């Protein structure tokens, strides 16, 4: 049995674990492709606002230079 302090395996039967292994190994795919309406309404690369890319670049540069308590190494 697993670590009793871990809640993710508490009370699981071997049948449940086996089913989870089977499901994790199964091939997964979309049930259908997009409809013509969904295709028309989907944003394309040309629909992007240039200011969004500029803001993204600015935030990326700020993040690289981040120092202090909130920094993720």
C-alpha positions as CSV (number, residue, x, y, z in Angstrom):
1,X,0.0,0.0,0.0
2,X,1.1,3.6,-0.6
3,X,2.2,6.3,1.8
4,X,-0.7,6.8,4.3
5,X,0.0,10.6,4.2
6,X,-0.8,10.8,0.5
7,X,-4.5,11.4,-0.2
8,X,-4.1,10.6,-3.9
9,X,-3.9,6.8,-3.4
10,X,-6.0,6.5,-0.2
11,X,-8.8,4.0,-0.6
12,X,-8.1,3.1,-4.2
13,X,-8.6,-0.6,-5.1
14,X,-6.3,-2.5,-7.4
15,X,-9.1,-2.6,-10.0
16,X,-9.2,1.2,-9.9
17,X,-5.5,1.5,-10.3
18,X,-5.5,-1.0,-13.2
19,X,-8.3,1.0,-14.9
20,X,-6.4,4.3,-14.5
21,X,-3.3,2.6,-16.0
22,X,-5.4,1.3,-18.9
23,X,-7.0,4.7,-19.5
24,X,-3.6,6.6,-19.3
25,X,-2.2,4.3,-22.0
26,X,-5.2,4.6,-24.3
27,X,-5.0,6.6,-27.5
28,X,-7.0,9.9,-27.1
29,X,-8.3,12.0,-30.0
30,X,-10.8,14.6,-30.7
31,X,-14.3,13.3,-31.3
32,X,-14.7,15.4,-34.5
33,X,-13.1,18.2,-36.5
34,X,-14.2,21.8,-36.4
35,X,-17.5,22.7,-38.1
36,X,-17.3,25.2,-41.0
37,X,-18.8,27.9,-38.7
38,X,-16.1,27.2,-36.1
39,X,-13.4,27.4,-38.8
40,X,-14.7,30.8,-39.9
41,X,-14.9,32.2,-36.4
42,X,-11.5,30.8,-35.2
43,X,-8.9,33.6,-34.9
44,X,-6.0,33.4,-37.2
45,X,-2.4,34.7,-36.9
46,X,-3.5,37.8,-38.8
47,X,-6.1,38.6,-36.2
48,X,-3.5,39.3,-33.5
49,X,-3.2,42.8,-32.1
50,X,0.5,44.0,-32.5
51,X,0.3,45.6,-29.0
52,X,-0.3,42.2,-27.5
53,X,3.0,40.9,-28.9
54,X,4.8,44.0,-27.7
55,X,3.4,43.6,-24.2
56,X,4.3,39.9,-24.2
57,X,7.9,40.8,-25.1
58,X,8.0,43.4,-22.4
59,X,6.7,41.1,-19.7
60,X,9.2,38.4,-20.8
61,X,12.1,40.8,-20.4
62,X,10.8,41.9,-17.0
63,X,10.5,38.3,-15.9
64,X,14.0,37.4,-16.9
65,X,15.3,40.3,-14.7
66,X,13.0,39.6,-11.8
67,X,14.7,39.5,-8.4
68,X,13.4,39.0,-4.9
69,X,10.9,36.8,-2.9
70,X,8.5,36.1,-5.8
71,X,11.2,35.0,-8.2
72,X,10.9,31.4,-9.5
73,X,14.5,30.1,-10.2
